[in-house]
Every structure is written in structure tokens, then in C-alpha cells.
Amino acid sequence: MKLADYARHDGTGLATLVREGEVSPTELARTALDAIEALNPRLNAVIEVYRERVEELDESTLPDGPFRGVPFLLKRIGISEAGRPMGDLGARLLAEWDARPVAAKDSYVVGRFRDAGLNIMGHTTMPEMAYTVTVESAHQGTTHNPWSPDVVAGGSSTGAGVAVASGMVPMAHASDAAGSTRFPASCNGLIGLKPSRGWISPGPAGSDLSNSKVSHFAVTRTVRDAATMLDALHGGLPGEAIMYRPPAESFAAAIARPPGKLRVALSSMRWHTRDLADDVRSEMERVGRTLEALGHSVVVDKPEIDFDAYRELYKSIYYMDSAVMLTNLRKLFGGDIDLSKLQPVIQRATSRGGDYTIADYAGTLEAINGLSRSLGAFFERYDVLLTPSLATGIPRLGETSLESDMTAEEFIEFLLGINQHLPLPNLTGTPAITLPLCTTEDGLPLGAHFIMPIGQDARLLQLSRQLEEALPWQDRRPPVHAGAL
């Protein structure tokens, strides 16, 4: 298969070719490998290719799911792959450890990816411990944005965003604890969906009580791929902490209908610390006018939330998560670890974890509840909240690197200034999606970010499909792309 033909299809399109006998899963795998080998030296998005899933692929191992034979890459954090060692989490400390435990079985989401027929053929780069929005380190090198070599590729699903945007694969696994799917989707001109809490199991090792911020999904190029992926992934395991309710119809079927007339709150103002860039604000207003032309009502508004307290809440969670991470690493290694092998910002962040007590942790849960109730009351007046994905456009390389000499406080304050809007759905459990509807004044992608009440994933996808038709993005691709080879 020619790279240009391969790269113009989404996952659904490639699966259709397989189903109709026009191409085999092996041919797709080899074509994807050609794209990776041609582009990865420039982009540094794929850290490992599973050669046996390409050169010796047993096609009988691919179930007859909706994405049968489609090449796919994993972000190896918070998941397990049967027969493979735990991921190195982008950390030199773990990459150099030759005793990483080997998983006995797949985690829930990996099993669902396999059941969908996806050919998992490798994994992608990510920042160390998922602690920032760029891969820049001595041990990993730099992952480059295919739209521009001077800006970050987003994160922490960094390599996933780059691999999909550049046409290496049509979609890739991403996870999201503070925007880690949506941030790279915005930077790379892709769709990033964070489903409602409870739709997709984090099991069996995690639960929605302990991992309530985190959602596993994928970055995609089309809404139909996102809807079909949600059909493939939704569900639960015995012992889930949140009751799972199957949808009334498939998400893929739901997007065939429009969402109805929606009450839209356009939040085109600063939430905290940093004003929106002028081009960001003007692009949000343009999307608002498009929504009005589609028959929706649009009002400039924002939730009645203490946004300074919201920012401080996430900062405290950042530090406490650092302390938990350090404790887990010590358990894993069976004793002390060499902290000098962690990047400087993480070293400083872990030292802040001791500032907090169990009472502080309990206080975060109370604050998250208050935040969720406030957003819930807001959604009594509106159906959807529209914000920019990034308040300032894409940061430049070096600005958000974990090699920074900023203090931990300065670093997270700077990062949350750019990333003002994305963490809110993680804390409240609401579904959110970034769509590649906008462009900054320097010609780079900018996502429009939509949030709906919890459980309204189908309607969110319906709106996304409507906007995909009204403001199509399929013909836009970055300068570094498999289709141009």
C-alpha cells in the first residue's frame, strides 16, 4: 500500500479496506512501519516497535472487531500488556532497570483494544512520569511537533499525538489526568476525547476511587473513529467502584443525528493567572458564531467557581501525586532510589509532597465535590461549555521542560496558566473533547474545547460531528507527514 493512500484514511477507513479484502492487516502493518521508520528519526514519537506484530504477524490473532488490522500504538502508563515488562514511564530510572516486572495479563483497556481488532505494534514517547506536556530529556531526546520544530508536541500523550498527526498510525492510545489526551490533540490538530468517569474501566489494578482523574482513550482524526472507539472501550469489570450503565444505543449510531438546539456558554475570558491570547479569544468567538449559525444559542459566561482555589487545588494534587509516585517507586525497587536519575522539576516536586498531611488529602476530596456541584449547577442553565483548549497557543520548546531551573511552584503555576481549562473535567468526571477547529495567528493548530454534563458523551459526539461537517479539518495536515513522502 502506498504511504499516501494509507495516510489519508482514518481507522474506520482502513478497517473497511481490510474487511473488503483490498488490503491485509500484514500490509497495513508493513506500511505503518515504513511510515514510522521514515518519520521517527525526525519526530521521535515511537519508542519501540514490536517487530513480531509486523514481520511475523499471525492475522488469526486479530479478532473481527470494528478496527480489525488497524495499526495502533500504546502509551505505556497505567496499563499492562500480557508478556511485556511494565513501561519505563519515560524515566531513565526505570529504563535502566532490567528487573521491571512482566505483566501476567492485559489491563482492561488493552484487552478492549485487542478485542476491537487493533494490531498493537509498539508504544510511544511520554514525558517522565507524565509530569509535563513535552518530551525533552537527555535520555529520551526531544519529541518534535510535526507542525513546527520549535513548539512542544503536547503531553503527556506526546508521542501518541505526533504519531497520529504525522500519519504514522490513524489513531493511538492516550490517557488523561489533567488534559493529557486533549493537550497534545490541540497541539497536533487532532480530536482528543476524555469520556465521562465510569464509561471505561481503569481495572483491574486501578479503580474509579483511586484513579478518578484518569481516563484512558485515544487521539483520533475523525469523530467517527472516536465514537467507534468509545463503543469498543465502554464497559466495566466485576468490582467497579462506579455503577456502569450501558448506553441506549451505540455511539457510532448516535452521531448520525444532530444534537438538537444547545444552550452554549462561551468562556472566552481568563479563568486565572493568564489572559487569553488575542488570537485565541478571536478564534473562540469565531466558533461561537458558527454555533449560532447552526441554530444554537451562545452566551458569554463561565461557571461560578473560585478559579484561584481551583488552581491551588490542582497544584496540591500535583505535589501529593508526586509523593505517592515516590512511595510507589520505593516499593517497586524494594528500598531507596537514586533521585538524581529523575529530572530536576520532578525532584523538586517530590520534595513538596512532605508538606501535606492525610487531612490535606481529605480536604482535596471535599474541594473536588464542591467543584463538581458548582459545575453541575452551571449545567442546569447550559448544555455545553466552550473554552479554548490552551489559553495561549502552543508553548515553545524549553518553556515546559522538566529540565527547567524553575522552582516546582513556578513550574506548575506556569503550566496551569496555559492549561487553565483542561483539568476541570478530570476533577468533576464530566466528558470533554477538543476539536481542531482553530488556528493561531502563526498558523499552528488550536483546539476548541467542549465540556458537557456527566453521561452526555453521545450528545458531545453529536455536536462534534456537526462541527466536523460545518468546519471540516480533514484536508489540513502538518508539513511533516507520511502522505508527503
Residue pairs with C-beta under 8 A, 6 or more apart in sequence:
1 23
1 27
1 28
1 31
2 31
3 31
3 34
3 35
3 38
3 167
3 482
3 483
3 485
4 482
4 483
4 485
6 14
6 28
6 31
6 32
6 35
6 167
6 482
7 35
7 167
7 481
7 482
7 483
8 483
9 17
9 170
10 170
10 171
10 220
10 221
10 222
10 224
10 225
11 67
11 70
11 170
11 171
11 220
11 222
11 225
11 228
11 229
12 66
12 67
12 222
12 224
12 225
12 228
13 170
14 23
14 28
14 67
14 69
14 70
14 170
15 66
15 67
15 68
15 69
15 70
15 117
17 23
18 24
18 25
18 28
18 68
18 69
18 70
19 68
23 69
24 59
24 69
25 57
25 59
25 62
25 68
25 69
25 119
26 54
26 57
26 59
28 69
28 70
28 71
28 119
29 53
29 54
29 57
29 69
29 71
29 119
29 121
30 54
31 71
32 54
32 71
32 121
32 168
32 169
33 49
33 54
33 121
35 166
35 167
35 168
35 169
35 482
35 485
36 46
36 49
36 122
36 163
36 168
38 482
38 485
39 45
39 146
39 166
39 167
39 168
39 480
39 482
39 485
40 46
40 168
42 144
42 480
43 143
43 144
43 146
43 162
43 163
43 166
43 480
44 125
44 135
44 140
44 141
44 142
44 143
44 144
44 159
45 124
45 125
45 143
45 153
45 158
45 159
45 160
45 162
45 163
45 166
45 168
46 73
46 122
46 123
46 124
46 125
46 159
46 163
46 168
47 122
47 123
47 124
47 125
47 140
47 159
48 122
48 123
49 121
49 122
50 120
50 121
50 122
53 119
53 120
53 121
53 122
54 121
57 119
59 69
62 68
62 69
62 117
62 119
63 114
63 115
63 116
63 117
64 117
65 115
65 116
65 117
65 118
65 232
66 116
66 117
66 228
66 231
66 232
66 252
67 116
67 117
67 118
67 228
67 229
67 232
68 116
68 117
69 117
69 119
70 117
70 118
70 119
70 169
70 170
70 171
71 118
71 119
71 121
71 169
71 170
72 113
72 118
72 119
72 120
72 121
72 169
72 171
72 172
72 173
73 120
73 121
73 122
73 123
73 124
73 159
73 160
73 163
73 168
73 169
73 172
73 173
74 81
74 110
74 113
74 120
74 122
74 123
74 124
74 172
74 173
75 123
75 124
75 126
75 156
75 157
75 159
75 160
75 172
75 173
75 174
75 175
76 86
76 87
76 88
76 89
76 123
76 126
77 87
77 89
77 126
77 130
77 156
77 175
78 107
78 175
78 202
78 206
78 211
78 214
78 216
79 87
79 107
79 109
79 110
79 173
79 175
79 216
80 86
80 103
80 105
80 106
80 107
80 110
80 205
81 103
81 106
81 107
81 110
81 120
82 103
82 104
82 105
82 106
82 110
83 102
83 103
84 102
84 103
85 100
85 101
85 102
85 103
86 94
86 100
86 101
86 102
86 103
87 94
87 123
88 94
88 95
88 97
88 100
89 126
89 128
89 129
89 130
90 125
90 126
90 127
90 128
90 129
90 130
90 135
90 137
90 140
91 128
91 129
91 341
91 342
92 128
92 137
92 138
92 139
92 341
92 342
93 329
93 337
93 338
93 341
93 342
94 100
95 139
96 341
97 333
106 114
107 203
107 204
107 205
108 200
108 201
108 202
108 203
108 204
108 235
108 237
109 173
109 200
109 201
109 202
109 216
109 233
110 120
112 200
112 232
112 233
112 235
113 120
113 173
113 232
113 233
114 120
115 232
116 229
116 232
116 233
123 159
124 157
124 158
124 159
124 160
124 162
124 163
124 172
124 173
125 135
125 140
125 143
125 158
125 159
125 162
126 135
126 155
126 156
126 157
126 158
126 159
127 133
127 134
127 135
127 137
127 155
127 156
127 158
127 402
128 137
128 140
128 342
128 343
128 346
128 402
129 325
129 342
129 346
130 155
130 156
130 175
130 177
130 180
131 156
131 322
131 343
131 345
131 346
131 349
131 402
132 155
132 156
132 345
132 400
132 401
132 402
132 415
133 152
133 154
133 155
133 156
133 158
133 183
133 184
133 187
133 395
133 400
133 415
133 418
133 419
134 142
134 143
134 152
134 153
134 154
134 155
134 158
134 395
134 397
134 400
134 401
135 141
135 142
135 143
135 153
135 155
135 158
135 159
136 142
136 143
136 397
136 398
136 401
136 402
136 403
137 343
137 401
137 402
137 403
138 403
142 397
143 153
143 158
143 159
143 162
144 153
144 162
144 480
145 151
145 152
145 153
145 154
145 162
145 165
145 187
145 188
145 394
145 478
146 162
146 165
146 166
146 188
146 478
146 479
146 480
146 481
147 165
147 187
147 188
147 189
147 444
147 445
147 478
147 479
147 480
148 394
148 444
150 396
150 397
151 187
151 394
151 395
151 396
151 397
151 444
152 187
152 394
152 395
152 396
152 397
152 399
152 400
153 159
153 161
153 162
153 184
153 187
153 188
154 161
154 183
154 184
154 185
154 186
154 187
154 188
154 394
155 180
155 183
155 184
156 175
156 180
156 183
156 184
157 172
157 173
157 174
157 175
157 176
157 180
157 181
157 183
157 184
157 219
158 184
159 172
160 172
160 173
160 174
160 184
160 218
160 219
161 172
161 174
161 184
161 185
161 187
161 188
161 190
161 219
162 168
162 184
162 188
163 169
163 172
164 170
164 171
164 172
164 188
164 190
164 219
164 220
164 221
165 188
165 189
165 190
165 477
165 478
165 481
166 478
166 480
166 481
166 482
167 477
167 481
167 482
167 483
168 482
170 220
170 221
170 225
171 218
171 219
171 220
171 221
171 225
171 229
172 218
172 219
173 216
173 217
173 218
174 180
174 181
174 184
174 185
174 192
174 216
174 217
174 218
174 219
175 181
175 214
175 215
175 216
175 217
176 182
176 192
176 194
176 214
176 215
176 216
176 217
176 426
177 213
177 214
177 215
177 426
178 213
178 314
178 419
178 422
178 423
178 426
179 389
179 419
179 422
179 423
179 426
181 192
181 193
181 194
181 215
181 217
181 218
181 219
182 192
182 194
182 389
182 422
182 432
182 433
182 434
182 447
182 449
183 192
183 389
183 390
183 419
183 422
184 190
184 192
184 219
185 191
185 192
185 219
185 389
185 434
185 436
185 447
186 192
186 389
186 390
186 394
186 434
186 436
186 445
186 446
186 447
186 449
187 390
187 394
187 444
187 445
188 219
188 445
188 478
189 436
189 445
189 473
189 476
189 477
189 478
190 219
190 220
190 221
190 436
191 219
191 220
191 221
191 222
191 223
191 225
191 226
191 433
191 434
191 435
191 436
191 464
192 219
192 433
192 434
192 447
193 217
193 218
193 220
193 226
193 230
193 431
193 432
193 433
193 457
193 460
193 461
194 215
194 217
194 425
194 426
194 431
194 432
194 433
195 215
195 217
195 230
195 233
195 234
195 431
195 457
196 429
196 430
196 431
196 454
196 455
196 456
196 457
197 208
197 212
197 215
197 242
197 429
197 430
197 454
198 208
198 236
198 240
198 242
198 243
198 244
198 429
199 230
199 233
199 234
199 244
199 457
200 215
200 216
200 217
200 233
200 234
200 235
201 235
201 236
201 237
201 240
201 244
202 208
202 211
202 214
202 216
203 236
203 237
203 239
203 240
204 237
206 214
207 239
207 240
207 241
208 240
208 241
208 242
209 241
212 429
213 317
213 426
213 427
214 426
215 426
216 233
217 229
217 230
217 233
218 225
218 226
218 229
220 226
220 229
221 474
222 468
222 474
223 255
223 461
223 464
223 465
223 468
224 252
224 255
224 465
226 433
226 461
226 464
227 250
227 251
227 252
227 254
227 255
227 461
227 465
228 251
228 252
230 251
230 457
230 461
231 250
231 251
231 252
234 244
234 246
234 247
234 251
235 244
235 246
236 242
236 244
247 254
247 457
247 458
249 458
251 457
251 458
251 461
254 458
254 459
254 461
254 462
255 458
255 461
255 462
255 464
255 465
257 462
258 462
258 466
259 459
259 462
259 463
259 466
260 459
261 295
261 296
261 297
262 291
262 296
262 297
262 383
262 384
262 463
263 296
263 297
263 299
263 381
263 382
263 383
263 384
264 288
264 291
264 296
264 297
264 298
264 299
264 382
264 383
264 384
264 385
264 386
265 299
265 300
265 301
265 302
265 303
265 378
265 381
265 382
265 384
265 385
265 386
266 284
266 285
266 288
266 298
266 299
266 300
266 301
266 386
267 300
267 301
267 302
267 303
267 385
267 386
267 387
267 421
268 276
268 281
268 284
268 285
268 288
268 300
268 388
269 276
269 300
269 302
270 276
270 391
270 420
271 302
271 307
271 310
271 391
271 420
271 421
272 307
272 308
272 310
272 311
272 416
272 417
272 420
273 311
273 413
273 416
273 417
273 420
274 391
274 392
274 417
274 418
274 420
275 391
276 284
276 388
276 391
276 392
277 391
277 392
277 393
277 440
278 441
279 393
279 440
279 441
279 446
280 388
280 390
280 391
280 392
280 393
280 438
280 440
280 446
281 388
283 388
283 437
283 438
283 439
283 440
283 446
283 448
284 386
284 387
284 388
284 438
284 448
286 438
287 386
287 437
287 438
287 448
287 467
287 471
288 298
288 386
289 298
290 437
290 467
290 470
290 471
291 298
291 386
292 298
293 470
294 466
294 467
294 470
298 386
299 382
301 382
302 385
303 374
303 375
303 378
303 385
304 374
304 377
304 378
305 371
305 374
305 375
307 420
309 367
310 371
310 424
310 427
311 413
311 416
311 420
313 364
313 367
313 368
313 371
313 427
314 416
314 423
314 427
315 409
315 412
315 413
315 416
316 356
316 360
316 364
317 364
318 349
318 412
319 349
319 352
319 353
319 355
319 356
319 408
320 353
320 356
320 360
320 361
320 364
322 346
322 349
322 350
322 352
322 353
323 350
323 352
323 353
323 354
323 356
324 353
325 350
326 337
326 350
326 353
329 337
330 336
330 337
339 347
339 350
340 347
342 350
343 402
343 403
344 402
344 403
344 404
344 405
345 401
345 402
345 403
345 404
345 406
345 408
345 411
346 402
348 407
348 408
348 411
349 408
349 411
349 412
351 408
352 408
352 409
368 427
368 428
371 424
371 427
371 428
372 427
372 428
372 429
375 424
375 428
375 430
376 428
376 453
378 385
379 385
379 452
379 453
383 452
383 453
383 456
383 459
384 450
384 451
384 452
384 460
384 463
385 450
385 451
385 452
386 448
386 449
386 450
387 420
387 421
387 449
387 451
388 421
388 438
388 446
388 447
388 448
388 449
389 421
389 422
389 434
389 446
389 447
389 448
389 449
390 418
390 419
390 446
390 447
391 417
391 418
391 419
391 420
391 421
392 417
392 418
393 440
393 442
393 444
393 446
394 440
394 444
394 445
394 446
395 418
398 404
399 414
400 411
400 414
400 415
400 418
404 411
406 414
416 423
421 449
422 432
422 449
424 430
424 432
424 451
425 431
425 432
425 451
428 454
429 454
430 451
430 452
430 453
430 454
431 451
431 452
431 454
431 455
431 456
431 457
431 460
432 449
432 450
432 451
432 452
432 460
433 449
433 450
433 460
433 461
433 464
434 447
434 448
434 449
434 450
435 447
435 448
435 450
435 464
435 467
435 468
435 473
436 445
436 447
436 473
436 476
437 447
437 448
437 467
437 471
437 473
438 445
438 446
438 447
438 448
439 445
439 446
440 446
445 476
448 467
450 460
450 463
450 464
452 459
452 460
477 483
477 484
